[in-house]
Amino acid sequence: MSVRDLADYPWDAVTPFRERAAAHPDGIVDLAIGSPVDPTPEIIRRALAEATDAHSYPQTVGTPALREAIVEWYARRRGVPDLRVDNVMPTIGSKELVALLPTLLGLGAGDIVVQPRVAYPTYAVGAQVVGATVVSEDDPALWPEGAKLIWINTPGNPDGRTWTVEDLAAGVRRARELGAVLASDECYAELGWDGPWATEPVPSVLDPRVTGGTRAGLLSVYSLSKQSNLAGYRAAFVAGCARVVGEVLTARKHLGLMPPAPVQHAMAVALRDDEHVAAQKALYRRRRDVLRPALLEAGFRIDGSEAGLYLWATEGRDAWESMGRLADLGILAGPGPFYGEHSAQHIRLSLTAPLERVEAAAARLHASAS
Ligand SMILES: Cc1ncc(COP(=O)(O)O)c(C=O)c1O
């Protein structure tokens, strides 16, 4: 496998369902793709505008102000008090880092990359690009010998599965036994809803209760796309093991993978402001509170989804049939099969639509149930 073998972008398969949903007389409710719909907060837009004089090359490692802001954010929001600036580095959104990490770590044919059983597709893409073998496995005890890079995603896309401190500690122990880098994609960590996450923050793989006193081999990957409505800025970062961050940095310098200077400034400002993140979370909570009961009433079961940006739902039948039923109600979902072979009967509904559209979806689901 190589970059030449990547399949067509799978979302094309959703087009007929989009057309069917768009024919609804009251219009489509598009819950398929998790692209933010709320405005970028004013404080961040102002910061971007302040930084438009960017005549010199930006720093691949990040400006001192941004690196400090990332370190402070981990201490304040993620319970990770002891990072230094050489543990952190900005990325151009996190999708590029996810797709390129096997390349940046020098992996190749014969190496194994582990990903979740139900997974954001880019983990496998990154492995395919270097010709590595992908193994989809959630249970650390079953992570195979020969694994060089292990991806976990907490809270998960699409299923909202979230790893507790104990789960993470077991994952860290196993990754160390194998000598693998453990990369935890945590981009939905601010969106905890039910179960323990109603009262406590979703833990990071860098949490001292998890690491056993050393960050060796551990990476936390985070993005501002969702928490700060910055998907268009391409604003994200990675933190953890100074040795691995250093290796990745060297490769990124050679490849020219540096976030634009104005975006680095805007990120530093965004990371220091918790207020807009709380306001955004409240918007997502409201939408979730409307959509969730309507799906249950209409006969869906919701699995996982205790945190994150999505509801992961099933009617116990083929996902494409559920896609069709929803399309006839003017609702567009994302099909489970896009996330691997273990989710043939699930669909993913994103909370990224205006409340008025989510309420329209809920009313249609309600009517279909009665
Ligand atoms: C699990 C996960 N990781 C990474 C990303 C990439 O985010 P971005 O490139 O916007 O930072 C996404 C985006 O949807 C995601 O769901």
The ligand as an ORCA input file, in Angstrom:
! r2SCAN-3c Opt
* xyz 0 1
  C     -10.715     12.220     16.055
  C     -10.276     13.361     15.221
  N      -8.980     13.637     15.153
  C      -8.520     14.668     14.422
  C      -9.383     15.470     13.701
  C      -8.817     16.571     12.860
  O      -9.102     17.818     13.353
  P      -8.404     19.109     12.769
  O      -7.562     18.716     11.611
  O      -9.502     20.031     12.399
  O      -7.560     19.665     13.881
  C     -10.747     15.203     13.737
  C     -11.677     16.035     12.953
  O     -12.822     15.800     12.809
  C     -11.202     14.122     14.513
  O     -12.496     13.816     14.592
*
